[in-house]
Amino acid sequence: MLATTCPVCECVLLEDRMKNKYCVGCSEVDADTRKDNPAVSEEAARRAVQEIQHRQNQDKESSPILTPLSNQNIRVATTQSEPTALLSVATSTSESPPAQATKSVKSLSIHGVDLHEDVTQAVDALREKLTWASKQLNATTSIHEAQTLAVLISDTCRAISALRDL
């Protein structure tokens, strides 16, 4: 151990037999945590996505299925190219003109479950990840990490665009 500290993480520097100074925090601890960081490791990103999907599936299974009310007009349209169904719902009242009663609010639905809120939550989560990745990119000095973060930012932007196109 030396009396000097690392300029990055302020851990005490160590010196090996070749008189090379190194920081345990930066070289060993960060190497262990990088394998669990979804921004750096593909395996960690894959595990994070699987955990989120598993939690969402559990939430969907435990939530009760809502039945449509009798004063709603429901029209389900499917296309041959997409296996998912789009559900259009219009709530009609006796005071509304006929033109408004025929208009419908489109929402994404799979198996009768409205996914608009889930898509909104996913976009919000992606925006948070995009902000985090941008800050990490500004702070990093590693070329490899910068490349990985740039790919993450690009993929995140594509994912947000794809979700908005639904």
VEXPA-469741 format. One record per atom (N, C-alpha, C): residue number from 1; atom name; z negated, x, y. Coordinates in steps of 0.2 Angstrom, whole numbers, plus 2048, in hexadecimal, padded with zeros to 3 digits. Last residue first. Layout:
// VEXPA-469741
n NUM atom CA c3 Z c1 X c2 Y
...
END
This chain:
// VEXPA-469741
n 166 atom N c3 8A4 c1 71A c2 80B
n 166 atom CA c3 8A3 c1 714 c2 806
n 166 atom C c3 8A3 c1 70E c2 809
n 165 atom N c3 8A5 c1 723 c2 815
n 165 atom CA c3 8AB c1 720 c2 813
n 165 atom C c3 8AA c1 71A c2 80E
n 164 atom N c3 898 c1 728 c2 815
n 164 atom CA c3 89A c1 724 c2 81B
n 164 atom C c3 8A0 c1 720 c2 819
n 163 atom N c3 898 c1 730 c2 80A
n 163 atom CA c3 894 c1 72B c2 80A
n 163 atom C c3 896 c1 726 c2 80F
n 162 atom N c3 8A2 c1 73A c2 80E
n 162 atom CA c3 8A3 c1 736 c2 808
n 162 atom C c3 89F c1 730 c2 808
n 161 atom N c3 89B c1 740 c2 819
n 161 atom CA c3 8A1 c1 73D c2 81A
n 161 atom C c3 8A3 c1 738 c2 814
n 160 atom N c3 890 c1 746 c2 811
n 160 atom CA c3 88F c1 741 c2 817
n 160 atom C c3 895 c1 73D c2 818
n 159 atom N c3 897 c1 74F c2 809
n 159 atom CA c3 894 c1 749 c2 806
n 159 atom C c3 892 c1 744 c2 80B
n 158 atom N c3 89C c1 758 c2 813
n 158 atom CA c3 8A1 c1 754 c2 80F
n 158 atom C c3 89D c1 74E c2 80C
n 157 atom N c3 890 c1 75D c2 817
n 157 atom CA c3 895 c1 759 c2 81C
n 157 atom C c3 89A c1 755 c2 818
n 156 atom N c3 88C c1 763 c2 80C
n 156 atom CA c3 888 c1 75E c2 80F
n 156 atom C c3 88C c1 75A c2 813
n 155 atom N c3 896 c1 76D c2 80A
n 155 atom CA c3 895 c1 768 c2 805
n 155 atom C c3 891 c1 762 c2 808
n 154 atom N c3 893 c1 775 c2 816
n 154 atom CA c3 89A c1 772 c2 815
n 154 atom C c3 899 c1 76C c2 810
n 153 atom N c3 886 c1 779 c2 813
n 153 atom CA c3 887 c1 775 c2 819
n 153 atom C c3 88E c1 771 c2 818
n 152 atom N c3 888 c1 780 c2 807
n 152 atom CA c3 884 c1 77A c2 807
n 152 atom C c3 885 c1 776 c2 80D
n 151 atom N c3 890 c1 78A c2 80C
n 151 atom CA c3 893 c1 786 c2 807
n 151 atom C c3 88F c1 77F c2 807
n 150 atom N c3 887 c1 790 c2 814
n 150 atom CA c3 88D c1 78E c2 817
n 150 atom C c3 890 c1 789 c2 812
n 149 atom N c3 87D c1 795 c2 80B
n 149 atom CA c3 87C c1 78F c2 810
n 149 atom C c3 882 c1 78C c2 813
n 148 atom N c3 885 c1 79F c2 805
n 148 atom CA c3 882 c1 799 c2 801
n 148 atom C c3 880 c1 793 c2 806
n 147 atom N c3 887 c1 7A7 c2 80F
n 147 atom CA c3 88D c1 7A4 c2 80C
n 147 atom C c3 88A c1 79E c2 808
n 146 atom N c3 87A c1 7AB c2 812
n 146 atom CA c3 87E c1 7A8 c2 817
n 146 atom C c3 884 c1 7A4 c2 814
n 145 atom N c3 876 c1 7B1 c2 806
n 145 atom CA c3 873 c1 7AB c2 808
n 145 atom C c3 877 c1 7A7 c2 80D
n 144 atom N c3 87F c1 7BC c2 808
n 144 atom CA c3 87F c1 7B8 c2 802
n 144 atom C c3 87C c1 7B1 c2 803
n 143 atom N c3 87A c1 7C3 c2 813
n 143 atom CA c3 881 c1 7C0 c2 813
n 143 atom C c3 882 c1 7BB c2 80D
n 142 atom N c3 86B c1 7C0 c2 81B
n 142 atom CA c3 86E c1 7C2 c2 815
n 142 atom C c3 875 c1 7BF c2 815
n 141 atom N c3 864 c1 7BC c2 825
n 141 atom CA c3 868 c1 7C2 c2 827
n 141 atom C c3 86C c1 7C4 c2 820
n 140 atom N c3 861 c1 7AB c2 82C
n 140 atom CA c3 862 c1 7B0 c2 827
n 140 atom C c3 866 c1 7B6 c2 829
n 139 atom N c3 860 c1 7A2 c2 837
n 139 atom CA c3 85B c1 7A7 c2 836
n 139 atom C c3 85C c1 7AC c2 831
n 138 atom N c3 86B c1 79A c2 836
n 138 atom CA c3 86A c1 79E c2 83C
n 138 atom C c3 865 c1 7A3 c2 83B
n 137 atom N c3 869 c1 795 c2 829
n 137 atom CA c3 86F c1 799 c2 82B
n 137 atom C c3 86E c1 79D c2 831
n 136 atom N c3 85E c1 78D c2 82C
n 136 atom CA c3 85D c1 793 c2 827
n 136 atom C c3 863 c1 797 c2 828
n 135 atom N c3 863 c1 783 c2 834
n 135 atom CA c3 85E c1 788 c2 837
n 135 atom C c3 85D c1 78E c2 832
n 134 atom N c3 86D c1 77E c2 82B
n 134 atom CA c3 86F c1 781 c2 832
n 134 atom C c3 86A c1 786 c2 834
n 133 atom N c3 864 c1 778 c2 822
n 133 atom CA c3 869 c1 77E c2 820
n 133 atom C c3 86B c1 781 c2 826
n 132 atom N c3 85E c1 76E c2 829
n 132 atom CA c3 85A c1 774 c2 826
n 132 atom C c3 85E c1 77A c2 825
n 131 atom N c3 868 c1 766 c2 82C
n 131 atom CA c3 865 c1 769 c2 832
n 131 atom C c3 861 c1 76F c2 82F
n 130 atom N c3 86C c1 762 c2 81F
n 130 atom CA c3 871 c1 766 c2 824
n 130 atom C c3 86D c1 769 c2 829
n 129 atom N c3 861 c1 75B c2 81B
n 129 atom CA c3 863 c1 761 c2 818
n 129 atom C c3 868 c1 766 c2 81C
n 128 atom N c3 862 c1 751 c2 824
n 128 atom CA c3 85C c1 755 c2 824
n 128 atom C c3 85D c1 75C c2 821
n 127 atom N c3 86E c1 74B c2 820
n 127 atom CA c3 86D c1 74E c2 827
n 127 atom C c3 867 c1 752 c2 827
n 126 atom N c3 86A c1 747 c2 813
n 126 atom CA c3 86F c1 74C c2 814
n 126 atom C c3 86F c1 74F c2 81B
n 125 atom N c3 861 c1 73D c2 816
n 125 atom CA c3 85F c1 743 c2 812
n 125 atom C c3 864 c1 749 c2 813
n 124 atom N c3 86A c1 734 c2 81C
n 124 atom CA c3 864 c1 737 c2 820
n 124 atom C c3 862 c1 73D c2 81D
n 123 atom N c3 872 c1 731 c2 811
n 123 atom CA c3 875 c1 734 c2 817
n 123 atom C c3 86F c1 737 c2 81B
n 122 atom N c3 868 c1 72B c2 809
n 122 atom CA c3 86C c1 731 c2 807
n 122 atom C c3 86F c1 735 c2 80D
n 121 atom N c3 865 c1 720 c2 811
n 121 atom CA c3 860 c1 725 c2 80F
n 121 atom C c3 863 c1 72B c2 80D
n 120 atom N c3 872 c1 719 c2 810
n 120 atom CA c3 86F c1 71B c2 817
n 120 atom C c3 869 c1 720 c2 816
n 119 atom N c3 872 c1 717 c2 803
n 119 atom CA c3 877 c1 71B c2 806
n 119 atom C c3 875 c1 71D c2 80C
n 118 atom N c3 868 c1 70E c2 801
n 118 atom CA c3 868 c1 714 c2 7FE
n 118 atom C c3 86D c1 719 c2 801
n 117 atom N c3 86C c1 703 c2 809
n 117 atom CA c3 866 c1 707 c2 80B
n 117 atom C c3 866 c1 70D c2 808
n 116 atom N c3 877 c1 6FF c2 801
n 116 atom CA c3 878 c1 701 c2 808
n 116 atom C c3 872 c1 705 c2 80B
n 115 atom N c3 878 c1 6FA c2 7F5
n 115 atom CA c3 876 c1 701 c2 7F5
n 115 atom C c3 877 c1 704 c2 7FD
n 114 atom N c3 872 c1 6EC c2 7EC
n 114 atom CA c3 875 c1 6EE c2 7F2
n 114 atom C c3 873 c1 6F6 c2 7F3
n 113 atom N c3 877 c1 6E8 c2 7DC
n 113 atom CA c3 872 c1 6EB c2 7E0
n 113 atom C c3 875 c1 6EE c2 7E6
n 112 atom N c3 882 c1 6E4 c2 7D4
n 112 atom CA c3 87E c1 6DF c2 7D8
n 112 atom C c3 878 c1 6E1 c2 7DC
n 111 atom N c3 888 c1 6EF c2 7CF
n 111 atom CA c3 884 c1 6EB c2 7CA
n 111 atom C c3 87F c1 6E6 c2 7CE
n 110 atom N c3 887 c1 6F6 c2 7DF
n 110 atom CA c3 889 c1 6F7 c2 7D8
n 110 atom C c3 884 c1 6F3 c2 7D3
n 109 atom N c3 88D c1 6F4 c2 7EF
n 109 atom CA c3 889 c1 6F2 c2 7EA
n 109 atom C c3 88C c1 6F4 c2 7E3
n 108 atom N c3 88E c1 6F6 c2 800
n 108 atom CA c3 88F c1 6F9 c2 7FA
n 108 atom C c3 88B c1 6F6 c2 7F5
n 107 atom N c3 893 c1 6E8 c2 80B
n 107 atom CA c3 88E c1 6ED c2 809
n 107 atom C c3 890 c1 6F0 c2 802
n 106 atom N c3 899 c1 6DF c2 818
n 106 atom CA c3 89A c1 6E3 c2 812
n 106 atom C c3 895 c1 6E8 c2 811
n 105 atom N c3 897 c1 6CF c2 81D
n 105 atom CA c3 894 c1 6D6 c2 81E
n 105 atom C c3 895 c1 6DA c2 818
n 104 atom N c3 8A4 c1 6C4 c2 822
n 104 atom CA c3 89F c1 6C7 c2 81D
n 104 atom C c3 89D c1 6CE c2 81F
n 103 atom N c3 8A9 c1 6B5 c2 829
n 103 atom CA c3 8A9 c1 6BC c2 829
n 103 atom C c3 8A3 c1 6BE c2 825
n 102 atom N c3 8A8 c1 6A7 c2 827
n 102 atom CA c3 8AC c1 6AA c2 823
n 102 atom C c3 8AC c1 6B2 c2 823
n 101 atom N c3 89F c1 6A4 c2 831
n 101 atom CA c3 89D c1 6A3 c2 82A
n 101 atom C c3 8A1 c1 6A6 c2 825
n 100 atom N c3 8A6 c1 6A5 c2 83D
n 100 atom CA c3 8A1 c1 6AA c2 83B
n 100 atom C c3 89F c1 6A9 c2 834
n 99 atom N c3 8AF c1 69A c2 83C
n 99 atom CA c3 8B2 c1 6A1 c2 83C
n 99 atom C c3 8AC c1 6A6 c2 83A
n 98 atom N c3 8A7 c1 68F c2 83C
n 98 atom CA c3 8AA c1 691 c2 836
n 98 atom C c3 8AD c1 698 c2 836
n 97 atom N c3 897 c1 693 c2 846
n 97 atom CA c3 89E c1 690 c2 845
n 97 atom C c3 8A1 c1 692 c2 83F
n 96 atom N c3 887 c1 68E c2 841
n 96 atom CA c3 88C c1 693 c2 842
n 96 atom C c3 893 c1 690 c2 842
n 95 atom N c3 87E c1 684 c2 83D
n 95 atom CA c3 87F c1 685 c2 844
n 95 atom C c3 885 c1 68A c2 846
n 94 atom N c3 87C c1 685 c2 830
n 94 atom CA c3 880 c1 67F c2 832
n 94 atom C c3 881 c1 680 c2 839
n 93 atom N c3 880 c1 696 c2 82A
n 93 atom CA c3 87B c1 691 c2 82C
n 93 atom C c3 87F c1 68B c2 82F
n 92 atom N c3 882 c1 6A2 c2 81D
n 92 atom CA c3 885 c1 69D c2 822
n 92 atom C c3 87F c1 698 c2 824
n 91 atom N c3 884 c1 6B3 c2 81B
n 91 atom CA c3 87F c1 6AE c2 81B
n 91 atom C c3 882 c1 6A8 c2 820
n 90 atom N c3 88E c1 6BC c2 810
n 90 atom CA c3 88E c1 6B8 c2 817
n 90 atom C c3 889 c1 6B3 c2 816
n 89 atom N c3 892 c1 6CA c2 808
n 89 atom CA c3 88D c1 6C5 c2 808
n 89 atom C c3 88E c1 6C2 c2 80F
n 88 atom N c3 89B c1 6D3 c2 7FC
n 88 atom CA c3 89B c1 6D1 c2 803
n 88 atom C c3 896 c1 6CA c2 803
n 87 atom N c3 89B c1 6E1 c2 7F2
n 87 atom CA c3 898 c1 6DB c2 7F3
n 87 atom C c3 898 c1 6D9 c2 7FA
n 86 atom N c3 8A5 c1 6EA c2 7E8
n 86 atom CA c3 8A3 c1 6E9 c2 7EF
n 86 atom C c3 8A1 c1 6E2 c2 7F0
n 85 atom N c3 8A2 c1 6F4 c2 7D9
n 85 atom CA c3 8A4 c1 6ED c2 7DC
n 85 atom C c3 8A1 c1 6ED c2 7E4
n 84 atom N c3 8A9 c1 702 c2 7D1
n 84 atom CA c3 8A4 c1 6FF c2 7D5
n 84 atom C c3 8A7 c1 6F8 c2 7D8
n 83 atom N c3 8B5 c1 708 c2 7CC
n 83 atom CA c3 8B1 c1 703 c2 7C7
n 83 atom C c3 8AB c1 700 c2 7CB
n 82 atom N c3 8C4 c1 708 c2 7D4
n 82 atom CA c3 8BD c1 70A c2 7D5
n 82 atom C c3 8B9 c1 705 c2 7D0
n 81 atom N c3 8D1 c1 704 c2 7D2
n 81 atom CA c3 8D0 c1 70B c2 7D2
n 81 atom C c3 8C9 c1 70D c2 7D2
n 80 atom N c3 8D0 c1 6F6 c2 7D2
n 80 atom CA c3 8D2 c1 6F9 c2 7CB
n 80 atom C c3 8D0 c1 701 c2 7CC
n 79 atom N c3 8C3 c1 6EF c2 7DA
n 79 atom CA c3 8C9 c1 6F2 c2 7DA
n 79 atom C c3 8CA c1 6F5 c2 7D4
n 78 atom N c3 8BA c1 6DF c2 7DD
n 78 atom CA c3 8BB c1 6E6 c2 7DA
n 78 atom C c3 8C2 c1 6E8 c2 7DB
n 77 atom N c3 8B0 c1 6D5 c2 7E7
n 77 atom CA c3 8B7 c1 6D8 c2 7E6
n 77 atom C c3 8B6 c1 6DE c2 7E3
n 76 atom N c3 8A6 c1 6C7 c2 7E8
n 76 atom CA c3 8A7 c1 6CD c2 7E5
n 76 atom C c3 8AE c1 6CF c2 7E4
n 75 atom N c3 89E c1 6BD c2 7F3
n 75 atom CA c3 8A5 c1 6BF c2 7F1
n 75 atom C c3 8A5 c1 6C6 c2 7EE
n 74 atom N c3 893 c1 6B0 c2 7F8
n 74 atom CA c3 894 c1 6B7 c2 7F5
n 74 atom C c3 89B c1 6B8 c2 7F2
n 73 atom N c3 88B c1 6A8 c2 804
n 73 atom CA c3 892 c1 6A9 c2 801
n 73 atom C c3 892 c1 6B0 c2 7FE
n 72 atom N c3 87B c1 6A1 c2 804
n 72 atom CA c3 87F c1 6A7 c2 805
n 72 atom C c3 886 c1 6A6 c2 801
n 71 atom N c3 872 c1 697 c2 801
n 71 atom CA c3 876 c1 696 c2 807
n 71 atom C c3 87A c1 69D c2 808
n 70 atom N c3 86B c1 69B c2 7F5
n 70 atom CA c3 870 c1 696 c2 7F4
n 70 atom C c3 874 c1 695 c2 7FB
n 69 atom N c3 869 c1 6AD c2 7F3
n 69 atom CA c3 867 c1 6A6 c2 7F5
n 69 atom C c3 86C c1 6A1 c2 7F5
n 68 atom N c3 869 c1 6B7 c2 7E5
n 68 atom CA c3 86C c1 6B5 c2 7EB
n 68 atom C c3 86A c1 6AE c2 7EC
n 67 atom N c3 85B c1 6C1 c2 7DF
n 67 atom CA c3 860 c1 6BC c2 7DE
n 67 atom C c3 863 c1 6B9 c2 7E4
n 66 atom N c3 857 c1 6D2 c2 7DC
n 66 atom CA c3 857 c1 6CC c2 7E1
n 66 atom C c3 85C c1 6C7 c2 7DF
n 65 atom N c3 84D c1 6D9 c2 7D0
n 65 atom CA c3 854 c1 6D8 c2 7D2
n 65 atom C c3 854 c1 6D1 c2 7D7
n 64 atom N c3 840 c1 6E4 c2 7D4
n 64 atom CA c3 842 c1 6DE c2 7D2
n 64 atom C c3 849 c1 6DD c2 7D4
n 63 atom N c3 83E c1 6F6 c2 7CF
n 63 atom CA c3 83F c1 6F1 c2 7D5
n 63 atom C c3 842 c1 6EA c2 7D2
n 62 atom N c3 83F c1 6FE c2 7C5
n 62 atom CA c3 839 c1 6FB c2 7C6
n 62 atom C c3 839 c1 6F6 c2 7CB
n 61 atom N c3 84C c1 703 c2 7C5
n 61 atom CA c3 84A c1 6FF c2 7BF
n 61 atom C c3 844 c1 6FC c2 7C0
n 60 atom N c3 84C c1 70A c2 7D1
n 60 atom CA c3 851 c1 704 c2 7D0
n 60 atom C c3 84E c1 700 c2 7CA
n 59 atom N c3 843 c1 714 c2 7CF
n 59 atom CA c3 842 c1 70F c2 7D4
n 59 atom C c3 846 c1 709 c2 7D3
n 58 atom N c3 84A c1 71B c2 7C5
n 58 atom CA c3 843 c1 718 c2 7C3
n 58 atom C c3 842 c1 713 c2 7C8
n 57 atom N c3 855 c1 71F c2 7CC
n 57 atom CA c3 856 c1 71B c2 7C6
n 57 atom C c3 84F c1 717 c2 7C4
n 56 atom N c3 84F c1 728 c2 7D5
n 56 atom CA c3 852 c1 722 c2 7D8
n 56 atom C c3 853 c1 71D c2 7D2
n 55 atom N c3 84A c1 732 c2 7CD
n 55 atom CA c3 845 c1 72E c2 7D1
n 55 atom C c3 848 c1 727 c2 7D3
n 54 atom N c3 856 c1 737 c2 7C8
n 54 atom CA c3 851 c1 734 c2 7C3
n 54 atom C c3 84C c1 72F c2 7C7
n 53 atom N c3 85C c1 73B c2 7D4
n 53 atom CA c3 85F c1 736 c2 7D0
n 53 atom C c3 85A c1 733 c2 7CB
n 52 atom N c3 853 c1 745 c2 7D7
n 52 atom CA c3 854 c1 740 c2 7DC
n 52 atom C c3 857 c1 73A c2 7D8
n 51 atom N c3 854 c1 74E c2 7CC
n 51 atom CA c3 84E c1 74B c2 7CD
n 51 atom C c3 84E c1 745 c2 7D2
n 50 atom N c3 862 c1 752 c2 7CD
n 50 atom CA c3 860 c1 74E c2 7C7
n 50 atom C c3 859 c1 74A c2 7C8
n 49 atom N c3 861 c1 759 c2 7D9
n 49 atom CA c3 865 c1 753 c2 7D9
n 49 atom C c3 863 c1 74F c2 7D3
n 48 atom N c3 859 c1 763 c2 7D5
n 48 atom CA c3 856 c1 75F c2 7DA
n 48 atom C c3 85A c1 759 c2 7DA
n 47 atom N c3 861 c1 76A c2 7CB
n 47 atom CA c3 85A c1 766 c2 7C9
n 47 atom C c3 858 c1 762 c2 7CE
n 46 atom N c3 86B c1 76E c2 7D4
n 46 atom CA c3 86D c1 769 c2 7CE
n 46 atom C c3 866 c1 766 c2 7CC
n 45 atom N c3 864 c1 777 c2 7DB
n 45 atom CA c3 867 c1 771 c2 7DE
n 45 atom C c3 869 c1 76C c2 7D9
n 44 atom N c3 860 c1 780 c2 7D1
n 44 atom CA c3 85B c1 77D c2 7D5
n 44 atom C c3 85E c1 777 c2 7D8
n 43 atom N c3 86D c1 785 c2 7CE
n 43 atom CA c3 869 c1 782 c2 7C9
n 43 atom C c3 863 c1 77E c2 7CC
n 42 atom N c3 872 c1 78B c2 7D9
n 42 atom CA c3 875 c1 785 c2 7D7
n 42 atom C c3 871 c1 781 c2 7D2
n 41 atom N c3 867 c1 791 c2 7E6
n 41 atom CA c3 869 c1 791 c2 7DF
n 41 atom C c3 86C c1 78A c2 7DD
n 40 atom N c3 866 c1 78F c2 7F4
n 40 atom CA c3 869 c1 795 c2 7F2
n 40 atom C c3 86B c1 795 c2 7EA
n 39 atom N c3 862 c1 782 c2 7F6
n 39 atom CA c3 867 c1 785 c2 7FB
n 39 atom C c3 86A c1 78B c2 7F8
n 38 atom N c3 858 c1 780 c2 7ED
n 38 atom CA c3 85E c1 77D c2 7EC
n 38 atom C c3 864 c1 77F c2 7F1
n 37 atom N c3 84D c1 78C c2 7E7
n 37 atom CA c3 850 c1 78A c2 7ED
n 37 atom C c3 857 c1 787 c2 7EC
n 36 atom N c3 849 c1 793 c2 7DC
n 36 atom CA c3 847 c1 78C c2 7DD
n 36 atom C c3 84A c1 789 c2 7E3
n 35 atom N c3 84D c1 7A0 c2 7DE
n 35 atom CA c3 850 c1 79C c2 7D8
n 35 atom C c3 84E c1 795 c2 7D8
n 34 atom N c3 846 c1 7A3 c2 7E9
n 34 atom CA c3 84D c1 7A2 c2 7EA
n 34 atom C c3 850 c1 79E c2 7E4
n 33 atom N c3 839 c1 7A7 c2 7E4
n 33 atom CA c3 83A c1 7A0 c2 7E7
n 33 atom C c3 841 c1 79F c2 7E8
n 32 atom N c3 83C c1 7B4 c2 7DF
n 32 atom CA c3 839 c1 7AF c2 7DA
n 32 atom C c3 83A c1 7A8 c2 7DD
n 31 atom N c3 83F c1 7BA c2 7EB
n 31 atom CA c3 844 c1 7BA c2 7E5
n 31 atom C c3 842 c1 7B5 c2 7E0
n 30 atom N c3 834 c1 7BA c2 7F2
n 30 atom CA c3 839 c1 7B6 c2 7F4
n 30 atom C c3 83F c1 7B5 c2 7EF
n 29 atom N c3 82C c1 7C3 c2 7EA
n 29 atom CA c3 82A c1 7BC c2 7EB
n 29 atom C c3 830 c1 7B7 c2 7ED
n 28 atom N c3 834 c1 7CF c2 7EC
n 28 atom CA c3 832 c1 7CC c2 7E5
n 28 atom C c3 830 c1 7C5 c2 7E6
n 27 atom N c3 837 c1 7D2 c2 7F9
n 27 atom CA c3 83C c1 7D4 c2 7F4
n 27 atom C c3 83A c1 7D0 c2 7ED
n 26 atom N c3 82E c1 7CC c2 802
n 26 atom CA c3 835 c1 7CB c2 803
n 26 atom C c3 839 c1 7CD c2 7FD
n 25 atom N c3 822 c1 7D0 c2 7FD
n 25 atom CA c3 823 c1 7C9 c2 7FF
n 25 atom C c3 82B c1 7C8 c2 7FF
n 24 atom N c3 822 c1 7DD c2 7FB
n 24 atom CA c3 822 c1 7D9 c2 7F5
n 24 atom C c3 824 c1 7D2 c2 7F7
n 23 atom N c3 82D c1 7E8 c2 803
n 23 atom CA c3 828 c1 7E3 c2 804
n 23 atom C c3 828 c1 7DE c2 7FE
n 22 atom N c3 82E c1 7FA c2 803
n 22 atom CA c3 830 c1 7F4 c2 801
n 22 atom C c3 82B c1 7EE c2 802
n 21 atom N c3 833 c1 80B c2 805
n 21 atom CA c3 82E c1 805 c2 807
n 21 atom C c3 832 c1 7FF c2 805
n 20 atom N c3 835 c1 818 c2 7FA
n 20 atom CA c3 838 c1 813 c2 7FD
n 20 atom C c3 833 c1 80D c2 7FF
n 19 atom N c3 830 c1 823 c2 7F4
n 19 atom CA c3 82E c1 823 c2 7FB
n 19 atom C c3 832 c1 81D c2 7FE
n 18 atom N c3 831 c1 823 c2 7E7
n 18 atom CA c3 837 c1 826 c2 7EA
n 18 atom C c3 836 c1 826 c2 7F2
n 17 atom N c3 827 c1 81B c2 7E2
n 17 atom CA c3 826 c1 822 c2 7E1
n 17 atom C c3 82C c1 826 c2 7E5
n 16 atom N c3 825 c1 80F c2 7F0
n 16 atom CA c3 826 c1 811 c2 7E9
n 16 atom C c3 825 c1 818 c2 7E8
n 15 atom N c3 81A c1 806 c2 7FA
n 15 atom CA c3 81E c1 80C c2 7FA
n 15 atom C c3 81F c1 80E c2 7F2
n 14 atom N c3 818 c1 7F6 c2 803
n 14 atom CA c3 817 c1 7FB c2 7FD
n 14 atom C c3 81C c1 801 c2 7FD
n 13 atom N c3 812 c1 7EE c2 811
n 13 atom CA c3 817 c1 7F1 c2 80E
n 13 atom C c3 815 c1 7F6 c2 808
n 12 atom N c3 80B c1 7DE c2 813
n 12 atom CA c3 80A c1 7E5 c2 813
n 12 atom C c3 80F c1 7E8 c2 80F
n 11 atom N c3 814 c1 7D1 c2 81B
n 11 atom CA c3 810 c1 7D3 c2 816
n 11 atom C c3 810 c1 7DB c2 816
n 10 atom N c3 81C c1 7CC c2 825
n 10 atom CA c3 816 c1 7CF c2 827
n 10 atom C c3 811 c1 7D0 c2 821
n 9 atom N c3 829 c1 7C8 c2 824
n 9 atom CA c3 824 c1 7C4 c2 821
n 9 atom C c3 81D c1 7C6 c2 823
n 8 atom N c3 831 c1 7D2 c2 82C
n 8 atom CA c3 833 c1 7CB c2 82A
n 8 atom C c3 82E c1 7C6 c2 829
n 7 atom N c3 82B c1 7DE c2 82D
n 7 atom CA c3 82C c1 7DB c2 833
n 7 atom C c3 82F c1 7D4 c2 832
n 6 atom N c3 81C c1 7E2 c2 823
n 6 atom CA c3 824 c1 7E0 c2 823
n 6 atom C c3 825 c1 7DD c2 829
n 5 atom N c3 811 c1 7EF c2 829
n 5 atom CA c3 813 c1 7E8 c2 826
n 5 atom C c3 81A c1 7E7 c2 827
n 4 atom N c3 808 c1 7FD c2 824
n 4 atom CA c3 80D c1 7FA c2 828
n 4 atom C c3 80E c1 7F3 c2 825
n 3 atom N c3 7FF c1 804 c2 81C
n 3 atom CA c3 7FC c1 801 c2 822
n 3 atom C c3 801 c1 7FD c2 826
n 2 atom N c3 804 c1 802 c2 80B
n 2 atom CA c3 804 c1 806 c2 811
n 2 atom C c3 800 c1 802 c2 817
n 1 atom N c3 800 c1 804 c2 7FA
n 1 atom CA c3 800 c1 800 c2 800
n 1 atom C c3 800 c1 804 c2 806
END
